Amino acid sequence: MLARIYRPTRNAMQSGKARTKKWVLEFEPQSPRGIEPLMGWTSSDDMRQQLSLDFDTKEEAVAYAEKNAIPFQVFEPHSATPKAKTYSDNFRYDRKVPWSH
């Protein structure tokens, strides 16, 4: 069963970067999810799909996977490019869209 090692991205609903510093080891699903005929819920009989392990560094996650003979794939994080903006940019005269009403 293949495992993914990656660093999660930040939540799109928040501006903070909580829970983006650690590396995560998750297992790929072995079987597709099915629909329960009675209630219509999606279900899976794969218990490893619920398992998620957190590590401080990528090397720790790789060492854990190698020690336990887990085949893995590492996904490198994309680096965010910070955009330099100042508060006074909101009031520039050459803005394309007016800031106030």
Phi and psi in radians as a Rosetta constraint file:
Dihedral C 1 N 2 CA 2 C 2 CIRCULARHARMONIC -1.409 0.35
Dihedral N 2 CA 2 C 2 N 3 CIRCULARHARMONIC 2.489 0.35
Dihedral C 2 N 3 CA 3 C 3 CIRCULARHARMONIC -2.063 0.35
Dihedral N 3 CA 3 C 3 N 4 CIRCULARHARMONIC 2.631 0.35
Dihedral C 3 N 4 CA 4 C 4 CIRCULARHARMONIC -1.879 0.35
Dihedral N 4 CA 4 C 4 N 5 CIRCULARHARMONIC 2.359 0.35
Dihedral C 4 N 5 CA 5 C 5 CIRCULARHARMONIC -2.065 0.35
Dihedral N 5 CA 5 C 5 N 6 CIRCULARHARMONIC 2.091 0.35
Dihedral C 5 N 6 CA 6 C 6 CIRCULARHARMONIC -2.688 0.35
Dihedral N 6 CA 6 C 6 N 7 CIRCULARHARMONIC 2.915 0.35
Dihedral C 6 N 7 CA 7 C 7 CIRCULARHARMONIC -1.853 0.35
Dihedral N 7 CA 7 C 7 N 8 CIRCULARHARMONIC 2.114 0.35
Dihedral C 7 N 8 CA 8 C 8 CIRCULARHARMONIC -1.175 0.35
Dihedral N 8 CA 8 C 8 N 9 CIRCULARHARMONIC 2.653 0.35
Dihedral C 8 N 9 CA 9 C 9 CIRCULARHARMONIC -1.466 0.35
Dihedral N 9 CA 9 C 9 N 10 CIRCULARHARMONIC 2.933 0.35
Dihedral C 9 N 10 CA 10 C 10 CIRCULARHARMONIC -1.300 0.35
Dihedral N 10 CA 10 C 10 N 11 CIRCULARHARMONIC 2.760 0.35
Dihedral C 10 N 11 CA 11 C 11 CIRCULARHARMONIC -1.223 0.35
Dihedral N 11 CA 11 C 11 N 12 CIRCULARHARMONIC 2.335 0.35
Dihedral C 11 N 12 CA 12 C 12 CIRCULARHARMONIC -1.235 0.35
Dihedral N 12 CA 12 C 12 N 13 CIRCULARHARMONIC -0.315 0.35
Dihedral C 12 N 13 CA 13 C 13 CIRCULARHARMONIC -1.523 0.35
Dihedral N 13 CA 13 C 13 N 14 CIRCULARHARMONIC -0.092 0.35
Dihedral C 13 N 14 CA 14 C 14 CIRCULARHARMONIC -2.310 0.35
Dihedral N 14 CA 14 C 14 N 15 CIRCULARHARMONIC 2.697 0.35
Dihedral C 14 N 15 CA 15 C 15 CIRCULARHARMONIC -1.591 0.35
Dihedral N 15 CA 15 C 15 N 16 CIRCULARHARMONIC -0.216 0.35
Dihedral C 15 N 16 CA 16 C 16 CIRCULARHARMONIC -1.338 0.35
Dihedral N 16 CA 16 C 16 N 17 CIRCULARHARMONIC 2.985 0.35
Dihedral C 16 N 17 CA 17 C 17 CIRCULARHARMONIC -2.074 0.35
Dihedral N 17 CA 17 C 17 N 18 CIRCULARHARMONIC 0.614 0.35
Dihedral C 17 N 18 CA 18 C 18 CIRCULARHARMONIC -1.175 0.35
Dihedral N 18 CA 18 C 18 N 19 CIRCULARHARMONIC 2.543 0.35
Dihedral C 18 N 19 CA 19 C 19 CIRCULARHARMONIC 1.078 0.35
Dihedral N 19 CA 19 C 19 N 20 CIRCULARHARMONIC 0.490 0.35
Dihedral C 19 N 20 CA 20 C 20 CIRCULARHARMONIC -1.978 0.35
Dihedral N 20 CA 20 C 20 N 21 CIRCULARHARMONIC 0.003 0.35
Dihedral C 20 N 21 CA 21 C 21 CIRCULARHARMONIC -1.569 0.35
Dihedral N 21 CA 21 C 21 N 22 CIRCULARHARMONIC -0.447 0.35
Dihedral C 21 N 22 CA 22 C 22 CIRCULARHARMONIC -1.549 0.35
Dihedral N 22 CA 22 C 22 N 23 CIRCULARHARMONIC 2.782 0.35
Dihedral C 22 N 23 CA 23 C 23 CIRCULARHARMONIC -1.745 0.35
Dihedral N 23 CA 23 C 23 N 24 CIRCULARHARMONIC 2.497 0.35
Dihedral C 23 N 24 CA 24 C 24 CIRCULARHARMONIC -2.071 0.35
Dihedral N 24 CA 24 C 24 N 25 CIRCULARHARMONIC 2.387 0.35
Dihedral C 24 N 25 CA 25 C 25 CIRCULARHARMONIC -1.947 0.35
Dihedral N 25 CA 25 C 25 N 26 CIRCULARHARMONIC 2.045 0.35
Dihedral C 25 N 26 CA 26 C 26 CIRCULARHARMONIC -2.235 0.35
Dihedral N 26 CA 26 C 26 N 27 CIRCULARHARMONIC 2.616 0.35
Dihedral C 26 N 27 CA 27 C 27 CIRCULARHARMONIC -1.607 0.35
Dihedral N 27 CA 27 C 27 N 28 CIRCULARHARMONIC 2.501 0.35
Dihedral C 27 N 28 CA 28 C 28 CIRCULARHARMONIC -1.256 0.35
Dihedral N 28 CA 28 C 28 N 29 CIRCULARHARMONIC 2.587 0.35
Dihedral C 28 N 29 CA 29 C 29 CIRCULARHARMONIC -1.175 0.35
Dihedral N 29 CA 29 C 29 N 30 CIRCULARHARMONIC 2.375 0.35
Dihedral C 29 N 30 CA 30 C 30 CIRCULARHARMONIC -1.404 0.35
Dihedral N 30 CA 30 C 30 N 31 CIRCULARHARMONIC -0.658 0.35
Dihedral C 30 N 31 CA 31 C 31 CIRCULARHARMONIC -2.287 0.35
Dihedral N 31 CA 31 C 31 N 32 CIRCULARHARMONIC 2.654 0.35
Dihedral C 31 N 32 CA 32 C 32 CIRCULARHARMONIC -1.229 0.35
Dihedral N 32 CA 32 C 32 N 33 CIRCULARHARMONIC 2.742 0.35
Dihedral C 32 N 33 CA 33 C 33 CIRCULARHARMONIC -1.260 0.35
Dihedral N 33 CA 33 C 33 N 34 CIRCULARHARMONIC 2.560 0.35
Dihedral C 33 N 34 CA 34 C 34 CIRCULARHARMONIC -2.041 0.35
Dihedral N 34 CA 34 C 34 N 35 CIRCULARHARMONIC 2.869 0.35
Dihedral C 34 N 35 CA 35 C 35 CIRCULARHARMONIC -1.767 0.35
Dihedral N 35 CA 35 C 35 N 36 CIRCULARHARMONIC 2.222 0.35
Dihedral C 35 N 36 CA 36 C 36 CIRCULARHARMONIC -1.187 0.35
Dihedral N 36 CA 36 C 36 N 37 CIRCULARHARMONIC 2.283 0.35
Dihedral C 36 N 37 CA 37 C 37 CIRCULARHARMONIC -1.231 0.35
Dihedral N 37 CA 37 C 37 N 38 CIRCULARHARMONIC -0.492 0.35
Dihedral C 37 N 38 CA 38 C 38 CIRCULARHARMONIC -1.349 0.35
Dihedral N 38 CA 38 C 38 N 39 CIRCULARHARMONIC -0.935 0.35
Dihedral C 38 N 39 CA 39 C 39 CIRCULARHARMONIC -1.786 0.35
Dihedral N 39 CA 39 C 39 N 40 CIRCULARHARMONIC -0.320 0.35
Dihedral C 39 N 40 CA 40 C 40 CIRCULARHARMONIC 1.472 0.35
Dihedral N 40 CA 40 C 40 N 41 CIRCULARHARMONIC 0.187 0.35
Dihedral C 40 N 41 CA 41 C 41 CIRCULARHARMONIC -1.374 0.35
Dihedral N 41 CA 41 C 41 N 42 CIRCULARHARMONIC 2.712 0.35
Dihedral C 41 N 42 CA 42 C 42 CIRCULARHARMONIC -1.535 0.35
Dihedral N 42 CA 42 C 42 N 43 CIRCULARHARMONIC 2.461 0.35
Dihedral C 42 N 43 CA 43 C 43 CIRCULARHARMONIC -2.494 0.35
Dihedral N 43 CA 43 C 43 N 44 CIRCULARHARMONIC 2.881 0.35
Dihedral C 43 N 44 CA 44 C 44 CIRCULARHARMONIC -2.567 0.35
Dihedral N 44 CA 44 C 44 N 45 CIRCULARHARMONIC 2.568 0.35
Dihedral C 44 N 45 CA 45 C 45 CIRCULARHARMONIC -1.710 0.35
Dihedral N 45 CA 45 C 45 N 46 CIRCULARHARMONIC 0.147 0.35
Dihedral C 45 N 46 CA 46 C 46 CIRCULARHARMONIC -1.573 0.35
Dihedral N 46 CA 46 C 46 N 47 CIRCULARHARMONIC 1.920 0.35
Dihedral C 46 N 47 CA 47 C 47 CIRCULARHARMONIC -1.415 0.35
Dihedral N 47 CA 47 C 47 N 48 CIRCULARHARMONIC -0.427 0.35
Dihedral C 47 N 48 CA 48 C 48 CIRCULARHARMONIC -1.219 0.35
Dihedral N 48 CA 48 C 48 N 49 CIRCULARHARMONIC -0.311 0.35
Dihedral C 48 N 49 CA 49 C 49 CIRCULARHARMONIC -1.147 0.35
Dihedral N 49 CA 49 C 49 N 50 CIRCULARHARMONIC -0.401 0.35
Dihedral C 49 N 50 CA 50 C 50 CIRCULARHARMONIC -1.511 0.35
Dihedral N 50 CA 50 C 50 N 51 CIRCULARHARMONIC -0.137 0.35
Dihedral C 50 N 51 CA 51 C 51 CIRCULARHARMONIC -1.586 0.35
Dihedral N 51 CA 51 C 51 N 52 CIRCULARHARMONIC 2.283 0.35
Dihedral C 51 N 52 CA 52 C 52 CIRCULARHARMONIC -2.465 0.35
Dihedral N 52 CA 52 C 52 N 53 CIRCULARHARMONIC 2.135 0.35
Dihedral C 52 N 53 CA 53 C 53 CIRCULARHARMONIC -1.925 0.35
Dihedral N 53 CA 53 C 53 N 54 CIRCULARHARMONIC 2.363 0.35
Dihedral C 53 N 54 CA 54 C 54 CIRCULARHARMONIC -1.818 0.35
Dihedral N 54 CA 54 C 54 N 55 CIRCULARHARMONIC 2.437 0.35
Dihedral C 54 N 55 CA 55 C 55 CIRCULARHARMONIC -2.328 0.35
Dihedral N 55 CA 55 C 55 N 56 CIRCULARHARMONIC 2.665 0.35
Dihedral C 55 N 56 CA 56 C 56 CIRCULARHARMONIC -1.299 0.35
Dihedral N 56 CA 56 C 56 N 57 CIRCULARHARMONIC -0.627 0.35
Dihedral C 56 N 57 CA 57 C 57 CIRCULARHARMONIC -2.277 0.35
Dihedral N 57 CA 57 C 57 N 58 CIRCULARHARMONIC 2.841 0.35
Dihedral C 57 N 58 CA 58 C 58 CIRCULARHARMONIC -1.159 0.35
Dihedral N 58 CA 58 C 58 N 59 CIRCULARHARMONIC -0.636 0.35
Dihedral C 58 N 59 CA 59 C 59 CIRCULARHARMONIC -1.114 0.35
Dihedral N 59 CA 59 C 59 N 60 CIRCULARHARMONIC -0.640 0.35
Dihedral C 59 N 60 CA 60 C 60 CIRCULARHARMONIC -1.134 0.35
Dihedral N 60 CA 60 C 60 N 61 CIRCULARHARMONIC -0.721 0.35
Dihedral C 60 N 61 CA 61 C 61 CIRCULARHARMONIC -1.165 0.35
Dihedral N 61 CA 61 C 61 N 62 CIRCULARHARMONIC -0.731 0.35
Dihedral C 61 N 62 CA 62 C 62 CIRCULARHARMONIC -1.152 0.35
Dihedral N 62 CA 62 C 62 N 63 CIRCULARHARMONIC -0.729 0.35
Dihedral C 62 N 63 CA 63 C 63 CIRCULARHARMONIC -1.101 0.35
Dihedral N 63 CA 63 C 63 N 64 CIRCULARHARMONIC -0.692 0.35
Dihedral C 63 N 64 CA 64 C 64 CIRCULARHARMONIC -1.111 0.35
Dihedral N 64 CA 64 C 64 N 65 CIRCULARHARMONIC -0.775 0.35
Dihedral C 64 N 65 CA 65 C 65 CIRCULARHARMONIC -1.141 0.35
Dihedral N 65 CA 65 C 65 N 66 CIRCULARHARMONIC -0.714 0.35
Dihedral C 65 N 66 CA 66 C 66 CIRCULARHARMONIC -1.198 0.35
Dihedral N 66 CA 66 C 66 N 67 CIRCULARHARMONIC -0.676 0.35
Dihedral C 66 N 67 CA 67 C 67 CIRCULARHARMONIC -1.118 0.35
Dihedral N 67 CA 67 C 67 N 68 CIRCULARHARMONIC -0.652 0.35
Dihedral C 67 N 68 CA 68 C 68 CIRCULARHARMONIC -1.691 0.35
Dihedral N 68 CA 68 C 68 N 69 CIRCULARHARMONIC 0.217 0.35
Dihedral C 68 N 69 CA 69 C 69 CIRCULARHARMONIC 0.963 0.35
Dihedral N 69 CA 69 C 69 N 70 CIRCULARHARMONIC 0.795 0.35
Dihedral C 69 N 70 CA 70 C 70 CIRCULARHARMONIC -1.766 0.35
Dihedral N 70 CA 70 C 70 N 71 CIRCULARHARMONIC 2.092 0.35
Dihedral C 70 N 71 CA 71 C 71 CIRCULARHARMONIC -1.182 0.35
Dihedral N 71 CA 71 C 71 N 72 CIRCULARHARMONIC 2.381 0.35
Dihedral C 71 N 72 CA 72 C 72 CIRCULARHARMONIC -2.419 0.35
Dihedral N 72 CA 72 C 72 N 73 CIRCULARHARMONIC 2.870 0.35
Dihedral C 72 N 73 CA 73 C 73 CIRCULARHARMONIC -2.371 0.35
Dihedral N 73 CA 73 C 73 N 74 CIRCULARHARMONIC 2.254 0.35
Dihedral C 73 N 74 CA 74 C 74 CIRCULARHARMONIC -1.723 0.35
Dihedral N 74 CA 74 C 74 N 75 CIRCULARHARMONIC 2.269 0.35
Dihedral C 74 N 75 CA 75 C 75 CIRCULARHARMONIC -1.911 0.35
Dihedral N 75 CA 75 C 75 N 76 CIRCULARHARMONIC 2.023 0.35
Dihedral C 75 N 76 CA 76 C 76 CIRCULARHARMONIC -1.314 0.35
Dihedral N 76 CA 76 C 76 N 77 CIRCULARHARMONIC 2.466 0.35
Dihedral C 76 N 77 CA 77 C 77 CIRCULARHARMONIC -1.312 0.35
Dihedral N 77 CA 77 C 77 N 78 CIRCULARHARMONIC 2.620 0.35
Dihedral C 77 N 78 CA 78 C 78 CIRCULARHARMONIC -1.456 0.35
Dihedral N 78 CA 78 C 78 N 79 CIRCULARHARMONIC 2.401 0.35
Dihedral C 78 N 79 CA 79 C 79 CIRCULARHARMONIC -1.511 0.35
Dihedral N 79 CA 79 C 79 N 80 CIRCULARHARMONIC 2.351 0.35
Dihedral C 79 N 80 CA 80 C 80 CIRCULARHARMONIC -1.373 0.35
Dihedral N 80 CA 80 C 80 N 81 CIRCULARHARMONIC 2.385 0.35
Dihedral C 80 N 81 CA 81 C 81 CIRCULARHARMONIC -1.668 0.35
Dihedral N 81 CA 81 C 81 N 82 CIRCULARHARMONIC 1.962 0.35
Dihedral C 81 N 82 CA 82 C 82 CIRCULARHARMONIC -1.235 0.35
Dihedral N 82 CA 82 C 82 N 83 CIRCULARHARMONIC 2.387 0.35
Dihedral C 82 N 83 CA 83 C 83 CIRCULARHARMONIC -1.789 0.35
Dihedral N 83 CA 83 C 83 N 84 CIRCULARHARMONIC 2.086 0.35
Dihedral C 83 N 84 CA 84 C 84 CIRCULARHARMONIC -1.303 0.35
Dihedral N 84 CA 84 C 84 N 85 CIRCULARHARMONIC 2.051 0.35
Dihedral C 84 N 85 CA 85 C 85 CIRCULARHARMONIC -2.388 0.35
Dihedral N 85 CA 85 C 85 N 86 CIRCULARHARMONIC 2.558 0.35
Dihedral C 85 N 86 CA 86 C 86 CIRCULARHARMONIC -2.030 0.35
Dihedral N 86 CA 86 C 86 N 87 CIRCULARHARMONIC 2.860 0.35
Dihedral C 86 N 87 CA 87 C 87 CIRCULARHARMONIC -1.150 0.35
Dihedral N 87 CA 87 C 87 N 88 CIRCULARHARMONIC -0.549 0.35
Dihedral C 87 N 88 CA 88 C 88 CIRCULARHARMONIC -1.222 0.35
Dihedral N 88 CA 88 C 88 N 89 CIRCULARHARMONIC -0.311 0.35
Dihedral C 88 N 89 CA 89 C 89 CIRCULARHARMONIC -1.104 0.35
Dihedral N 89 CA 89 C 89 N 90 CIRCULARHARMONIC -0.401 0.35
Dihedral C 89 N 90 CA 90 C 90 CIRCULARHARMONIC -1.161 0.35
Dihedral N 90 CA 90 C 90 N 91 CIRCULARHARMONIC -0.410 0.35
Dihedral C 90 N 91 CA 91 C 91 CIRCULARHARMONIC -1.947 0.35
Dihedral N 91 CA 91 C 91 N 92 CIRCULARHARMONIC 0.292 0.35
Dihedral C 91 N 92 CA 92 C 92 CIRCULARHARMONIC -1.164 0.35
Dihedral N 92 CA 92 C 92 N 93 CIRCULARHARMONIC 2.550 0.35
Dihedral C 92 N 93 CA 93 C 93 CIRCULARHARMONIC -1.307 0.35
Dihedral N 93 CA 93 C 93 N 94 CIRCULARHARMONIC -0.385 0.35
Dihedral C 93 N 94 CA 94 C 94 CIRCULARHARMONIC -1.746 0.35
Dihedral N 94 CA 94 C 94 N 95 CIRCULARHARMONIC 0.437 0.35
Dihedral C 94 N 95 CA 95 C 95 CIRCULARHARMONIC -1.156 0.35
Dihedral N 95 CA 95 C 95 N 96 CIRCULARHARMONIC 2.529 0.35
Dihedral C 95 N 96 CA 96 C 96 CIRCULARHARMONIC -1.317 0.35
Dihedral N 96 CA 96 C 96 N 97 CIRCULARHARMONIC -0.642 0.35
Dihedral C 96 N 97 CA 97 C 97 CIRCULARHARMONIC -2.038 0.35
Dihedral N 97 CA 97 C 97 N 98 CIRCULARHARMONIC 2.246 0.35
Dihedral C 97 N 98 CA 98 C 98 CIRCULARHARMONIC -1.084 0.35
Dihedral N 98 CA 98 C 98 N 99 CIRCULARHARMONIC 2.483 0.35
Dihedral C 98 N 99 CA 99 C 99 CIRCULARHARMONIC -1.384 0.35
Dihedral N 99 CA 99 C 99 N 100 CIRCULARHARMONIC -0.692 0.35
Dihedral C 99 N 100 CA 100 C 100 CIRCULARHARMONIC -1.871 0.35
Dihedral N 100 CA 100 C 100 N 101 CIRCULARHARMONIC 3.129 0.35
